[in-house]
Amino acid sequence: MTPSQPATIASPPLTEPGFVPTPPKASPRPTGHLIRAKTLWLSDIHLGFRDSKVDYLLDFLNNVHCETLYLVGDIVDLWAMKRRFCWPAKHYQVMLKFYEMAAKGIRVIYVPGNHDDPMRRFDGELFGPIEIAEECEHRTADGKRLLVMHGDAMDAYINHSWLARVIGDHGYELLLFINRWSNRIRKWMGRPYFSLAGLIKSNIKGAKAAIETYEREALDEARRRGFDGVVCGHIHYPALREEHGLRYANCGDWIESCTALVEDHQGTMRLLHYSDKIEWQELQHLQTA
């Protein structure tokens, strides 16, 4: 099984009537149309890390309305801030936005990850208006029971893989350096954001095998516990598909891919890429033997 690449399609049901995608531009811009959803999942924002794409994220949050928001781990990057303290005003604005959404009646559930692990000690408690849960269950509008977890527990199955050696290490920082400068050049050329880091990562020897192992173990965990699927993050590799009757949904991240998972009021889930352009990926049903 090879991780499938996102397909680019328009998604009118989640926008106001008459939505017409505008041509890609080289800087964040408002959509002008509110995205209406039942549920939204975000993960791996890494506030406090210089490569967090908070401009795109703030624009997205200002153009979306949902009933429930899941923050699926690594929202704040405490590891990065230990190495080098970084907390720009826009990172603070993102946190304020989450509080604002919760104060307006949106249910906000924070599922901590490994980079914000200290938050796990508050499992079952409230952080202001925001709920803290080490993991939780989400029931979709069409009745699917999904396990929501960050996914770092799956590292136990890939300790000797590329993923464990590179994520958070100098190799990954090099990928982000390349990504940063390649997109500065693209912006200068008037071209939209593109995750070169994701492309390079998915073609490094051993990376695909590590990602596949992670995805397989996450699905097995959901199956063992009687769920219909899993929503996770952690590996910065967005995906949305069903196989063998189980749903695998990875939120992606806001360092490389700038993606979110969105559920509408009929229970349909889509993967949204939101940067200089908007791309939707439908749930993919893989052929099974």
C-alpha positions as CSV (number, residue, x, y, z in Angstrom):
1,M,0.0,0.0,0.0
2,T,1.4,3.3,-1.1
3,P,0.1,6.5,0.5
4,S,-2.2,8.2,-2.1
5,Q,-1.7,11.8,-3.2
6,P,-4.4,14.4,-2.6
7,A,-6.8,14.9,-5.5
8,T,-7.7,18.6,-6.2
9,I,-11.5,19.2,-6.5
10,A,-13.9,22.0,-5.7
11,S,-16.2,21.3,-2.8
12,P,-19.3,23.5,-3.0
13,P,-21.4,21.8,-0.2
14,L,-19.0,23.2,2.4
15,T,-19.1,26.8,1.2
16,E,-21.8,29.4,0.6
17,P,-23.8,29.1,-2.7
18,G,-22.0,30.5,-5.7
19,F,-18.5,29.7,-4.5
20,V,-16.0,30.0,-7.3
21,P,-12.3,29.4,-6.5
22,T,-10.2,32.4,-7.3
23,P,-6.9,32.0,-9.2
24,P,-3.9,31.1,-7.0
25,K,-1.9,34.1,-5.6
26,A,1.5,34.2,-3.9
27,S,0.3,35.5,-0.5
28,P,-2.4,34.6,2.0
29,R,-5.8,36.0,1.0
30,P,-9.3,35.7,2.4
31,T,-11.7,33.3,0.6
32,G,-14.6,35.7,0.9
33,H,-16.8,32.7,1.5
34,L,-17.4,31.1,4.9
35,I,-16.7,27.4,5.1
36,R,-19.5,25.9,7.2
37,A,-18.7,22.6,8.8
38,K,-19.9,20.3,11.6
39,T,-16.5,19.3,12.8
40,L,-12.9,20.4,12.2
41,W,-9.6,18.7,13.0
42,L,-6.3,20.5,13.1
43,S,-2.9,19.0,14.2
44,D,0.8,19.8,14.3
45,I,0.6,23.6,14.2
46,H,3.8,23.9,16.2
47,L,3.3,27.3,17.6
48,G,6.6,28.6,18.9
49,F,8.5,27.1,15.8
50,R,9.7,29.5,13.1
51,D,8.3,27.4,10.2
52,S,4.7,27.3,11.5
53,K,2.5,28.7,8.7
54,V,0.3,30.9,11.0
55,D,-0.6,33.4,8.3
56,Y,-2.4,30.7,6.3
57,L,-3.9,29.3,9.5
58,L,-5.3,32.6,10.8
59,D,-6.8,33.3,7.4
60,F,-8.4,29.9,7.5
61,L,-9.8,30.2,11.0
62,N,-11.3,33.6,10.1
63,N,-13.2,31.9,7.2
64,V,-14.5,28.8,8.9
65,H,-17.4,28.0,11.2
66,C,-17.8,24.7,13.0
67,E,-19.6,23.1,15.9
68,T,-16.7,21.1,17.2
69,L,-13.0,21.7,16.8
70,Y,-10.4,19.1,17.7
71,L,-6.8,20.2,18.2
72,V,-5.0,16.9,17.6
73,G,-1.6,17.4,19.2
74,D,1.6,19.4,18.7
75,I,-0.3,22.6,18.8
76,V,2.4,24.3,20.8
77,D,6.0,23.2,20.1
78,L,7.6,23.1,23.6
79,W,10.6,21.2,22.2
80,A,11.4,24.0,19.7
81,M,11.0,26.7,22.3
82,K,13.5,24.9,24.6
83,R,16.1,25.1,21.9
84,R,15.2,28.6,20.7
85,F,12.5,30.7,22.2
86,C,10.1,32.0,19.5
87,W,6.7,33.4,20.2
88,P,5.7,36.0,17.6
89,A,2.5,38.0,17.9
90,K,0.7,35.9,15.3
91,H,1.4,32.7,17.2
92,Y,-0.3,34.3,20.2
93,Q,-3.2,35.4,18.0
94,V,-3.8,31.7,17.0
95,M,-4.2,30.8,20.7
96,L,-6.5,33.7,21.2
97,K,-8.6,32.6,18.3
98,F,-9.1,29.1,19.8
99,Y,-10.2,30.7,23.0
100,E,-12.5,33.1,21.1
101,M,-14.1,30.1,19.2
102,A,-14.6,28.2,22.5
103,A,-16.1,31.3,24.1
104,K,-18.6,31.6,21.3
105,G,-20.0,28.2,21.9
106,I,-17.8,26.0,19.7
107,R,-16.7,22.9,21.5
108,V,-12.9,22.9,21.5
109,I,-11.1,19.7,22.5
110,Y,-7.3,19.7,22.8
111,V,-5.7,16.2,22.4
112,P,-2.0,16.8,23.3
113,G,0.9,15.3,21.3
114,N,4.5,14.6,22.1
115,H,5.7,18.2,21.5
116,D,3.1,19.5,24.0
117,D,3.2,16.4,26.2
118,P,2.9,18.3,29.6
119,M,-0.7,19.1,28.7
120,R,-1.5,15.4,29.0
121,R,-1.3,15.6,32.8
122,F,-4.5,17.7,32.6
123,D,-6.5,14.8,30.9
124,G,-10.2,15.3,31.6
125,E,-9.8,18.8,32.8
126,L,-10.6,22.3,31.4
127,F,-8.0,24.8,30.2
128,G,-10.3,27.8,30.4
129,P,-13.1,27.0,28.0
130,I,-11.0,24.3,26.2
131,E,-11.4,20.6,27.1
132,I,-8.2,18.5,27.5
133,A,-8.3,14.8,26.6
134,E,-5.4,12.5,26.0
135,E,-7.6,10.8,23.4
136,C,-11.3,10.7,22.7
137,E,-14.1,9.3,20.5
138,H,-15.8,11.2,17.8
139,R,-19.1,10.1,16.3
140,T,-19.7,11.4,12.8
141,A,-23.1,12.6,11.6
142,D,-23.6,9.3,9.7
143,G,-22.8,7.2,12.8
144,K,-19.1,6.4,12.4
145,R,-17.1,6.0,15.6
146,L,-13.6,7.4,15.2
147,L,-10.7,7.2,17.6
148,V,-9.1,10.7,17.9
149,M,-5.4,10.5,19.0
150,H,-2.2,12.4,18.2
151,G,-0.5,9.2,17.1
152,D,3.0,9.4,18.7
153,A,2.3,6.1,20.5
154,M,2.7,4.4,17.0
155,D,6.4,5.4,17.2
156,A,7.0,2.2,19.2
157,Y,6.5,0.3,15.9
158,I,9.0,2.4,13.9
159,N,11.8,3.1,16.3
160,H,14.5,2.1,13.9
161,S,12.9,3.8,10.8
162,W,13.7,6.9,8.9
163,L,10.8,8.6,10.6
164,A,12.2,8.3,14.1
165,R,15.6,9.4,13.0
166,V,14.6,12.4,11.0
167,I,11.5,14.0,12.6
168,G,12.8,16.6,15.1
169,D,16.4,16.1,14.0
170,H,18.8,18.0,11.7
171,G,17.6,16.1,8.6
172,Y,14.1,17.4,9.1
173,E,15.4,20.9,9.7
174,L,17.2,20.7,6.4
175,L,14.0,19.8,4.6
176,L,12.2,22.8,6.2
177,F,15.1,25.0,5.2
178,I,14.8,23.9,1.6
179,N,11.0,24.3,1.8
180,R,11.3,27.8,3.2
181,W,13.7,29.1,0.5
182,S,12.0,27.3,-2.4
183,N,8.7,29.0,-1.5
184,R,10.4,32.4,-1.2
185,I,11.5,31.9,-4.8
186,R,8.0,30.7,-5.8
187,K,6.5,33.8,-4.2
188,W,9.0,36.0,-6.1
189,M,7.9,34.3,-9.3
190,G,4.2,34.8,-8.5
191,R,3.5,31.1,-7.9
192,P,1.5,29.6,-5.1
193,Y,2.8,27.8,-2.0
194,F,4.0,24.2,-2.5
195,S,5.3,21.7,0.0
196,L,8.6,20.8,-1.5
197,A,9.6,19.3,1.9
198,G,6.6,16.9,1.7
199,L,7.6,15.9,-1.8
200,I,11.2,15.3,-0.8
201,K,10.2,13.4,2.4
202,S,7.9,11.1,0.5
203,N,10.7,10.1,-1.9
204,I,13.5,9.6,0.6
205,K,14.5,5.9,0.8
206,G,12.7,4.3,3.7
207,A,10.3,7.2,4.3
208,K,7.4,5.6,2.5
209,A,7.8,2.4,4.4
210,A,7.8,4.3,7.7
211,I,4.7,6.2,6.8
212,E,2.9,3.0,5.7
213,T,3.9,1.3,9.0
214,Y,2.5,4.2,11.0
215,E,-0.8,4.2,9.0
216,R,-1.2,0.4,9.3
217,E,-0.5,0.4,13.1
218,A,-2.9,3.3,13.6
219,L,-5.7,1.5,11.8
220,D,-4.9,-1.8,13.7
221,E,-5.2,0.2,17.0
222,A,-8.6,1.4,15.9
223,R,-9.7,-2.1,14.9
224,R,-8.5,-3.7,18.1
225,R,-10.6,-1.2,20.1
226,G,-13.7,-1.5,18.1
227,F,-13.7,1.8,16.3
228,D,-14.7,2.5,12.7
229,G,-11.5,4.4,12.0
230,V,-8.9,6.8,13.4
231,V,-8.2,10.5,13.2
232,C,-4.5,11.4,14.0
233,G,-1.6,13.6,13.1
234,H,2.1,13.4,14.1
235,I,3.8,12.4,10.9
236,H,3.0,15.5,8.9
237,Y,1.5,13.4,6.0
238,P,-2.2,14.2,5.3
239,A,-4.4,11.4,4.1
240,L,-8.1,10.4,4.0
241,R,-9.2,7.0,2.9
242,E,-11.1,3.8,3.8
243,E,-9.8,0.3,3.5
244,H,-11.1,-3.0,4.8
245,G,-14.0,-1.0,6.2
246,L,-11.8,1.2,8.3
247,R,-11.3,5.0,7.9
248,Y,-7.8,6.5,8.1
249,A,-7.7,10.3,8.5
250,N,-4.5,12.2,9.1
251,C,-4.9,15.9,9.6
252,G,-1.5,16.7,8.2
253,D,0.2,19.8,9.6
254,W,0.7,23.6,9.4
255,I,4.5,23.4,8.8
256,E,4.5,21.6,5.4
257,S,1.1,20.8,4.0
258,C,-1.3,23.4,5.6
259,T,-4.2,21.0,5.8
260,A,-7.3,20.3,8.0
261,L,-9.9,17.6,8.1
262,V,-13.5,18.8,7.7
263,E,-16.8,17.0,8.3
264,D,-20.0,18.4,7.0
265,H,-23.5,18.1,8.6
266,Q,-24.2,14.9,6.6
267,G,-21.1,13.2,7.9
268,T,-19.0,13.5,4.8
269,M,-15.3,14.1,5.6
270,R,-12.9,15.9,3.3
271,L,-9.3,16.9,3.5
272,L,-8.7,20.6,2.9
273,H,-5.4,22.2,1.8
274,Y,-5.5,25.9,2.6
275,S,-2.7,28.2,1.5
276,D,-2.5,30.5,-1.5
277,K,-5.1,28.3,-3.1
278,I,-7.8,25.9,-1.8
279,E,-7.7,22.2,-2.7
280,W,-10.2,19.6,-1.5
281,Q,-9.6,15.8,-1.3
282,E,-12.6,13.5,-1.1
283,L,-12.6,10.3,1.0
284,Q,-10.9,7.6,-1.1
285,H,-12.2,4.1,-1.0
286,L,-9.3,1.7,-1.7
287,Q,-10.0,-1.5,-3.6
288,T,-9.5,-4.5,-1.3
289,A,-8.8,-8.1,-2.2
